[in-house]
């Protein structure tokens, strides 16, 4: 199967949510400029809108309430950190590092804490885009009130367009998440949890990035810190960080070149149009490959920094060097500071998927629902690109685990819809769950599970290549 036929449908499926996300960003931008004209409120409105639209934090009543309470406070705190980064850089750097690391550390304390951690992280991204624009608002409103109002405006527009999109059939409700089954705990009880280790890695990466950025790159220091932050955001193990760093470098290289070319003829209005176009393309194409997001967000940030007096064309080489330094720092922190193996993260997610499958196939369950299993399988498949890339370096088994479990999607769905489950299938699910603790047996157990599921001839390959439930439901990891 060629790449083009599979890429085009995926791009078309992701288009509706990208359109709605960009529409929310534009409406929030217009509202923010009406309330408080200035580049600072504009950046905050656009970044929060796009981040909220992607995060799906507000897709139910509870999520909207939590976001309405937390976002204004966190937005105000992030604006304060941005002010410190300008006027007391090292104090601001320490506050930023602690705030972001805390948001990572909170993830281990249940669903509410995970939601709170994502809300905390959103506004902090804005102070890294163009910190030179912080505090440059105009208008009658007090400066301290602006981030609160902008955050509420962004939330309101994203929520409104989300409801509209679902009623029009462009978007589907996200299924409830299934808690992953825990792996056997480490015999070393003094060893921190994986989430705590990732928080320490983030803190180390940001601290080194701030130091290297200010010491070596002058006014371009945000590129170092932003890259270190990006490659550790959603950290799913050291292999994932390394893979994301390579994509960030590839995309950023193309983005810097494009920004240098586009910045030459663009006036203020043309530059703003190009920035918004780049953000839309990045939001749309991100699901095809993260490198597209890295490319277009680099274009947008480079053009945006023109407004802060940092010309895009003359600083291209320095920016690329800063991005490379940030990526190297991120990889070093992931591999040297209490490393988390990506294969362990994968097995934990597979445990969640197999637990959800076992529950869905349980004959004692009156109402069999495939949504939880499908969502858990999507979480597993989101790790596939890094492991498939690692096949070139001899790491073959984890990618084969993903392939074997992915091949179970279509037959498992068909079986869940039936009223009975064969005993050999239930036994195969149980054997696969037990094999998670013995990786050398896991591939055979997953292949046995795949082969135990009844499947019409000729459809197993299509099951592996077909779109995931997340892709079908979201139109947009």
N, C-alpha and C positions, 0 to 999 in steps of 0.2 A: 504494500500500500504506500503510495507516494505521500510526501508531507503535505502538499497543497490541499488535497481533498479533506484531510483531517483537520488542518489548521483553519480553513475557511469556515466550516460550521461552528467551530469553537469561537472564532472571532465574532461571528454573527450572534451567537448566544450571549456573548459578553457585552454586546452593544447597548441593549436597553438599560442595564444598570449603570453603565458608564454615562449614558445620556442623562439619566436621572441624577446621578451624583454631580455632574457638571452643572446641571440646571440649579440644583440646590446651592452649589458654590457661588454661582452667578447671582442668585437672588440674595444670598447672605452677604455677598460683596456689596451689592447695590444698597441693601438696608444699612450695612455698616458705614458706608460712605455718606449716606443721608444723615445718620446719627452723629458720626465723628469722622469727618473727612481726614484722610491721611494714609500713608502707606502702611503704618503699623496695624491699624484696624483692618485694612484690606488683606494683608498677609494672614492675620489671625483668622479672619472669616473664611478664607479659601481653604487654608490648611485644616481647620477644624471640620469644615463641611465635608471635604473629601475623606478625611480620616474617619469621621463618624459613619459616612455612607459605606465605607469598606468594612468597618469593624462590626456592623450589625448589632451595636450595643443597644439601640433604641427600638428594636423591632417588636417589643411588647410593652404593655403598660408599666410593668415594674421597671424595665430597662429605661424607659423615658423618664420615670420619676427619679431613678438613681442618677441619671445623667443630668437632669435639671438641677438636682441638689449639688452634685459633685463638680460638674464642669465649670460653673462660674468661680468657685473657690480655687480650683486648680488653675484655671486660666489666670486669675489674679496673682496667684503664687508664681506662675511661670513668667508673667510680665515683670514681676519683681526680680526674678532671677535674671531676666534679660537686662534690666536696668543695672544690676550688679555686674554683669559681664562687661558692660560698657564702662562703669565708673569705679568698680573695685574687682578687676578681673579674677583674681585668685579666690576671693570670697565667693564670687558668682560661680566659678568653676567647681568649687567644693559643694555649693548648694545644688548645682545641677547634677553633679555626680551622685550625691546622696539621694536626691529625689528620684532619679531614674533607677538607680540600683534598688531603692525601696520598692518601686513599682514592680520590679521583677521578683523580689523576695516575697511579696504578698501573695503570689500566685499559688502557693502551696497550702493556703488556708481555706480551701473550699471555693464553690462557684461564686459567691458574693465577692470574695477577696479577688478572684481572677477578674471579675468585671471591674472592680474598683481599680485594679492595677492598670488595666487598659485605659480607663478614664484618666488616670494620673499621667500616663505617658503621652497622651495626645497633645496637650498644649505645650509641653516642653519642646516638642519638635519645632514649633514656630520660632523659638528664640535662637535656633541654630540656622534658620534659613537666611535671614539678614538681620543680625542683631543691631546693625547700625541704624535700622529703622525704628527701633523700640522707642516709645515715648514721643514720637513726632506727630501726634494727633493734633487736630485743630477742631474748634467748635466750642459750644458752651458747656459741654458735659465735663465733670471732673475726670481726670485721667484714671483714677482708681476704679471708676464705674464702667469705663469703656470695655475692658475684657469680660466683665460679667455680662453686659448686655450683648456683646458680640457672640459669646458662647451660647447664650440662650437663643439668639437669632439663628445661629447655625443649626442648633438642635431642632428648632421649630421647623425650619425649611426642609431639613433632611427627613424629619418625621412625616411632614405633610406629603412630600413627594413619594416617600416610601408607601404610605397608605394609598395614594393615588396609583402608584405603579402596581401594587398588588390587586387593586380593584380592576385595573385595566388588563390584568393577566400578564404583565411584563415581569413581575417578580413573584416568587413563591415564598411561603413562610419557611424559615429555617427550622429543621427538626430539632427536638431537644437532644442535648448531648448525653451520652452514656458515659458514666465514670469508668475510666480504665481500670482494669484489675491490676492490683499491685504485683510487682515481681518479688521474688524472694529477697528480703532485706540483706544488706551486706553484713558479713560477720564482724566488720569493724564498726562498732556502734558509735565511735567517736567521729566517724566520717560524716560531713554535712550532707544533707539531702541534695538531690540533683538541682532543685530550684535554688537552694542557697548557694550552691557552687556557681550557678549561672549568674546570680546576682553579684557575687564576688568577681566573676569574670567581667561583667559589665562595668563594675566600679573600677577595676584595674585598667580596662581598655580605655575608659573615658579619662581617667587620671593621666595615663601616659599620653593620650591624644591631646589633651589640653596642654601638657608640658611641651610635647614635641611641636604642636601647632604654634604656640607663642614663641618658642625658642628658634624655630627654623622657618616659619612661613609668614610671620608678621600679620598683616590684616587679612590674610587668607586662612588663618587658623580655623575658622568654622568648617572648612572642607575636611580637615583631618578629623575633627570631632564628629561631624555628621556621618562620615564614612564608618568610623568605629562604632557609632551608635546604630547605624543601619545594619551592619553585618551581624550585630549581636541581637537586634530586635527579633523577637520570635525565635530565639536560640533553640535549636533542636539537636544540639550535639556538635562536636568539633568538626566532623566532616561537613555538616551543613553550613557551618560558618565559613570554612575554606571554600566550598563551592559558591556560596553567595558572594564571597569576596572576589572571586574570579569574574562572576557575572557583573558585579559592581564596577570592576576595572574596565571590562570590555564595554559596558554601556556608557560609562563615564567618559572613556576615550572618544567614542563617537559623539557623545553629547557636547564635550568641550569643543571639538572641531566644528560641529554644527552651530554652537552658540557664537563662536568667533566669526563665522561667516554671516549668520543672521543678524548679529549685532551691528554690522557695518552700515547697512542702509536704513535701519529701523529708527524712526523717531519715537517720541514718548508713547503716542497712541499705538503706533505699529508694534512697538516692543511689548505693550500690555496685551495686545491681541495675540502675538506670538507666544507669550507666556501662557495664556489661557489655552491656546491650541495645544501647546506641548503638554500641559497637565491633562487635557482631555485624552490625547493619544496615549500618554503613559498609563492613565487609569483604564483605558479600554484594552490596551495590548498587554497589560501586566499578566493576565491569565495565560497568555501564550508563552511568555518567558520573562523572568524577572529582569533580564538585561534590557528589555524595552523600557521598563519603568526607570531603570537606572539611567538610560540614555536621555529620555525626555525630561525627567526631573532635573538632570544636570543642565539641560538646555534652559529650563525654566529658572533655576536658581542663578545660573550665570547671567541671564538677561536681567533678572531681578536685581542683581548686585550692581548693574549699571546705574540704577537709581541711587545707589549709595556711593557712587564715585569710583567704582572698581571696574574698569573697562574689561569686557570679555575677551577681546582679541589679544591684547598685549599680555595677558596673564595666563594664557592657555597652558603653557608648559608648567608653570608654577602650580596651577590648579591640579593638573594631572599628577604631579609629584606629591601634592598634599593628599589627594585621593589614594594614591599608592601607599603612602605612609600610613594613612588611617586603616586601609585594608590589612597591611602587614601587622599593625598593632592589634587589630581585632583577631586575626588568626593566631598570633602569638599568645594572646590572653586566653583564647579558647583551648589551645593545646598545652599550655604550660601552667595555668592557674587552675588547679583542681579540675582537670578535664572531665567532660561528660561524653561518653561514647555514644555516637549516633545510633549504633546498633542496639544499645540498651533502650534508647527512646523509641526506636522502631518496635522492639519486642513489647514494650509497654502498650503502645498503640494497637498492636496486633492482639494483645490480651484483651483490650477493650472491645475490639471488633468481634473476636471469637466469643466473648461473654455475651455480647448483644445477639450474635447469631444463635448461640445456644438457648437464650431466653426466647427468641422469636420462634424457634423450632420446638419449644417445650410443649408436649401435648397437653399439659395441665393448664396452659394459658388459654383463656377463653377467646380473647381477641388478639390475633397474631398481627403484629405491626412490624413492617420492615424498615421504617424510617430511622430508627436508632442504629440498626446495623449498617444501613447505607451511609449515614453520616460518619460513623466510626471507620468504615472502610475508606471514605474520602480522606479522613485524617491520615490513614496509613498511606494512601496513594500520594498524598502531598509530599511525602519524603522520597518518592521514587526518583526524581531527577538527579539528586545528589548521588544516590547509590548506583544508578545506571551509569553516571559519569565515572564513578569509582571502578567500574568493571575494567576500564582501560589500565588500571593499576593493580589488577589481580584480585580485587575484593568483589567476588561474584555472588556469594551466598545471599547476602541481604536483599539484593535486587531480585534474585530468584524467589525469595520468600514473598516479596510483594507481588511478583507476577503470578505465583501459584494462588495466593489468596484473592487477587483481583479476578482470576478466572472463575472464582466461585460466585461472582456477583449475580449473573443472570440465572443460573440454576437455583441459587439460594432464594432469589426473589420468587421464582416460579413455585418452589417448594413451600415457602412461607404462606403463599396464597391458598395452598391446599389445607385440608382439615387434619391430615395425619402426616407423621414424619417417620420414615423407616428407621428401625433400630440401628442399622449399620451406620446411618448418617449421624445419629446422636452419639454413637460410640466414636466416630471419626472426629467429631467436634471436640469431644472430651480428650481424645488422644493428642490432638493438636494443641489444646490448652496445656496439657501436661508437658509436651515437648518444648514449650517456650523456655523452660528452665534448663533444657539441654540442647543448645543450638545445633549440635552436630546431628541431631535427629529431626530437627524442625522441618527441613525441606521435605523429607520423606513423608512426614505426618501431614503437611499441607497438601502435598500431591495426592496422598491417600484420601484426604477430605474432598479435594476437587473431583477425584475419580468416583467417589461414592455418591456424588450428587447426580440425580438423573438429568440428562441433558440431551435434547434432540441432536442428531448428527449434524455436524457442520456449523454449529453455533458457538462453540467454545472460544474460537479465535475472535469472533465478533464481540463476545462478552468482554474480552480483555481490551479490545480497542474502542469500545463504545464509550460515550460520555458518562461521567460520574453523576450521581444524584445531585451533588452540590452544583455542578456545572449546569445541569438541566434546571434546577430550582432557582439558582441565583442569577443566571445569565452573566455571571462574573466569576492564609494558608496560609 
